[in-house]
């Protein structure tokens, strides 16, 4: 399946890629290579789209839905955290009053640095 076909199989984007990673600490994690994925409540990027952070470029390699109950320790590491509980507490601190419901679905955006 081509990138175009994979993107067509996804619902429309709900936000622009410029809003994908905005928390300063997360931006630094991405630039340092410690964060290679981010989860959002909407779809912010197409596969193959380029995200630019402080002059560094990152290509979105995969976009897919996942429930919070499916999150693993490896997923937390990809988000730049030491473990799943640390990631969960960080998300809940950013979104006060948000419940952590295992059936809640989020959009995963996986990316890597563009080689120059």
N, C-alpha and C positions, 0 to 999 in steps of 0.2 A: 504494500500500500504506500502510495506517495505521500509526501507531507501535505500536499493540497487535499488529497482524499481524507487523510486523518483529520485535518482542520475542518473539512466539510461535515464530518461525522459528529463534530462537537456543536453544542448550542452557541448562539452568538455571544461575543464578549460582553461583559457587563461593565467593564472599566478599561482604562488604557494602561499599557505596560509601564508607563512612567509612575504609576501608583503601586506597582507590584511590590517593591521593596523601598520603604521610606523611613523606617525607624533608623536613626543614625548608627546605633550599635549593630543593627543587622546589615546595613550598607558596608560597614567595616568588615564584618564577618564574610560577606560575599567577596569583597576585594581580596581578602586574605586567603580565600579558598576554604574557609571553615563552614560556609553555608552554601549548599548546592540545590536547595529546594525551599519553596515557601508555599504555605497553604493560605487560601483566602476563601471567603464565603461566596465569591463570584469568580468568573473566568476573566483574567486580566491580560492574557497573552495567547497568541497563536504559536503553534510549533514552528520553529524557524525564525521567529521574531527576535530582534536584537534589543536588549536592555542595556542602557548606558548609565553607569554609576561613577561619578567623579572622573570621567574620562576613560574608564575601563568598560569594555564591551563584553556582554554575556549573551549567548544564544540559548533560547528556550528549546530544550530537547524533547520534552514530553509534558503533556497536560492531561490530567485525568481526575475523575471524582474518587473520593475515599471518605469513609465515615470515620469519626473520631475514635470509635471502638476498634477500628482496624489499625490504628497507629501502633508502630513498633518502636523499640529502642533504636533501631537503625534509622527510622524516619526522624526521630528526635535528633540524632547525630547529624543527619543531612540538613536539619534546620539550624545546626550550630549549637546544640545543647548537649550537656553531659549525659542526660537521661530523660526518659519520657515525663517523669513527674516535674522536672525542672522546666521542660517545654510547656507542659500544661499550666503550671503556675504563672509562667510568663504571659501566656495568652490570656488567662483570666485576669491578670493585673492590667493588661492593655484594654480589656473589654469588661469593665465592672458590671456585675449583675448578670453576665452571660452564664448560662448553665453549661456544664460540660456533659453533653448527652451522647452516649455511644452511637446512637442512630443518626446524629447530625452529620450532614454531608458537607464536605469542603472540596475546593478545587486545588489539586496539587500542581505546581509549576516547577519542573526540574530544569536546571540550566547549568551551563559550564562556560568558562572563560573562552573568549574567541582568541585563537592563536594568531599573533601578528607576524 
